[in-house]
Amino acid sequence: MTPVVQLLLLPLLFSIALAKDLEEKKGPFENTVLDVPEGTPVPYPIHQFQVSHPEVNNFRLSGEGNENIRISKDGWLYLEKPLDWSQDNHYIIRVEALTDEEVVEGPIYVTINVLDINNNAPYFNQSDYTATVRENSAAGVPFTRVFALDQDDPETPNSHLSYSLVSQIPNRIGILFQINPNTGEISTTEEGQRLLKAREAFKYGRGEDQSVDALKTKFDEFCPGHATPYEANPFFTCVERAEIRRWSVNPLEDPDYTLFVRVQDLGGASETALSGNTRVHIVVEQNLWVNPGPISIKEHLAKEYPLTIAKVQSNDLDAIYSLLQKERELPLRFPFQITVDGEIQLTEQLDREVKDRYILVVLAKDDNDREVDPPMEIIVLVQDINDNAPLCENDESVFEVQEDEPIGSLIGQLVAHDDDEAGTLNSQLTYTIESQDPPNTSNMLSIDTSSGRIQTLRLLQRKDQHVYKFNVRVNDLDFSTVCKVTVKVIDVNNEMPLFEKNDYGNHTLAEDTPVGHTVLTIRATDADDPDSGSSQIQFHITAGNNDDVFAVETDSNGVGHLVIANPLDFESSPTYNLRIDARNPEPLAKGLEYGVESTAFISVSVTDVDENPEFSLDILHVTVPENTTKGSVLLTVEATDPEGKEIGFKLDGDTQGWLEIDAATGEIKTKEKLDREALETFEITVTAFEKENPEKFSERVVHVRLLDVNDNVPTLMEAQAFICVKTPEPVILKAQDTDSAPFSQPFTFTLAHGKKSPNWDLRRIDDTTAKLTLKKAPTEDKTFLLPINIKDNAGLGVTQSFEVRVCNCTELGYCYVAPDARSFKLGMGATIGILAGTLGFCVLFFILVIKRINKGNKKKKTLTEEEEGNAMM
């Protein structure tokens, strides 16, 4: 298609689109709601009414917006002036269809909602803001805020504002500030928390005047002995100018930082967003609230107390200081106090061995007990001094060494300690042998001066000396103590233990012999030196002890007791052939080995005892659904007789009669229907017994738990109610379901027909109750049968009838029939009842009459016979 043809077709296409748009704006003559964007050009048709009356020739408008909205004679509603959302966001107009001046249709009401368009840029409530921030202010904590407005619809994105930081001047050390995009709150960044610094200045304490005279005094303290007059001293005049400038600093004229802040509507997320800008001028204040810690103080410091150890100063010169201890130790000891000027004082000497550090919490508050600065934690470290002498771990340290140990062998290590701080010279110990007994053996043993390790310098012979005693002096920098050491030379283990006999024969035990029973006593001897590791004897069962049934208890002096450590079991092990070895804790001398003389043998025979049957499991649990079918196997209990005898099973404790047990197999089955609502958990006792000897039996308790199934529907707890017409209170329906969760509550209540009733309203109150409300009272007393469907949480339910009698009531709430409402006209039921009663009465009367006639005839016949007899006589 050529451009010329396209140009010729444009008017046609526009006409078609306009016709389609106008066609969509037609509608019937009824109440209507129209949405019209603000600023829509005029004149602009927004709706046409289609009337049904054939003679309508005009329309009339009234109500809001008469000056902006018009209607034509053919029913077109159009704008005469552009709408402005900020002036009015909706109009309600009244429209009437006329034939000449007579209203033939209507009135109807048209609501015109003016839709906001984003035609208002956001703006700040100030073109310049000023703020102060203290150096080292916590990152993320706001110290000022900017605020912007937007005249667009607050319920639309058109007025959703977003704040951003455009630039920071100066920015040579990094971006020190940040802004919350939603609230406009300005705070420092983490970098700003570290790097923000106030202008250099003197510090002024409580009661000090910030004046030139006070500045001269501080200058004299800082630069003592100067002879140049203040006015001629360039250093003083420089400081004076800086201080005066700081005292009267104006953020607008002399800021430390200037921030350029932008606000955008549409959340700042659109290229078409409108924006506004402002500046924030910031002055950095000096932060006087500076932590002086950590503070180090020597313990037992000989000074006059109280002793000032640090000073704090609040940014509020009138602040009231208080001091707390962060730790809560018992007994509480807190030797610190603070003065009104912020001086932290130590009230007594410290002892590092009692407490090596304190954490002080300083609070600064105003007269109203409000914090003017955040709590400050100051750490006080207690420095150690050498005030503790070394201590020996034992009054006497005793070591043993075998004779002929190689030179340099370790005998032991002398242990001493010092309560001064570890890792310092105050607790560094040295060890020196001071004297020995016998005195001529100084070259037999040595001690390491730093560790206290004792080693041999010669081969030690027991025949030469049994015991060596010596004193070791232990020193720190200033103190020393003497520790006593004894070294015993013990005999080489060149003798082996000997049993009194190597075969202790056969012993018989019943298998029910209790654990701990002593089977026999065994003995062995050793010819090595007594009371040494070489002569001590330990007994070990090295063979035949299946399942560790036996153990040997000994006192290491050659006497052992063979005892039963675990229950005997004839069926698993009827005999035990035990081997017991006698051994020394010290190794044998080189070239020696233990022989048969250090080994003994014992045979133990176990006799059988008729034992009770044994279950395979000690604890039996079974969990089954309550709808388990009749005859199902719930559990098979297993038991055996140790002697292999035939056993049987029986079941007790089933109070409901639901279960039975197969006496031969132990299968527990259902014989009746289970019902969780009747009994959720119960216990039964299963007995396994020997058939030949029922006195031999074992019992196990079986715990049965029934799982709920949805076999019950919610039911109404009451099926009828009445409502007084005078005071129609809602009826509370309450339902119950004997199932458990999740097959019970919460319930849903609905009228069974599924549609809204014109007379009744049914709403749920909580999980189990609903409220039935009469919306429209009947014209006469009436009883309603309402079909109400109640379903449980799983959707199971049935329709139930609920009878509601609606009537006039007395003050006590009883229904009554008004006198003028009485009538002698009977209903069909009453009529049938009366007819039936009448008919019954007639039948009864007829039967009585017949009986009375028969009785009379019989009596008459009897008299006649008597008369005939008399005549014959």
Secondary structure, DSSP 4 states (H G I P E B T S, - for coil): --HHHHHHHHHHHHHHHHHHHHHHTEEESS-EEEEEETT--SSEEEEEEE-S-TT--EEEEEETTTTTEEE-TTSEEEESS---TTT-SEEEEEEEEEETTEEEEEEEEEEEEEEP-S----EES-SEEEEEEETTPPTT--SEE--EE--S-TTSGGG--EEEEEEEES-TT---EEE-TTT-EEEE-HHHHHH--PPP-----TT---SHHHHHHHHHHHSTT--S-GGG-HHHHHHHHHHHHHHT--TTTS-SEEEEEEEESGGG-STT--EEEEEEEEEEEP--------EEEETT----SSEEEEE---SSTT-EEEEEES---SS----EEE-TT-EEEE-S---TTT-SEEEEEEEEE-TTS-EEEEEEEEEEEEEP-S----EESSSEEEEEEETTPPTT-EEEE--EE-SSPTTSGGG--EEEEEEEESTT-TTSEEE-TTT-EEEESS---TTT-SEEEEEEEEE-SS-EEEEEEEEEEEPP--S--EES-SEEEEEEEETTPPTT-EEEEEEEE--SPTTSTTT--EEEEEES-GGG-EEEEE-SSSEEEEEE-S---TTT-SEEEEEEEEE-SSPPPTT----GGGEEEEEEEEE------EES-S-EEEEEETTPPTT-EEEE--EE-TT---EEEEEE--TT--EEE-TTT-EEEE-S---TTT-SEEEEEEEEEESS-TTSEEEEEEEEEEEP-S----EES--EEEEESSS-PPEEEEEE-SS-TTSSSSPEEEETT-S--SSEEEEE-SSSEEEEEESS--SS-EEEEEEEEEE-TTS-EEEEEEEEEEE-B-TTS-B---GGG--S---HHHHHHHHHHHHHHHHHHHHHHHHHHHHHHHHHHHHHHHHHHHHH-
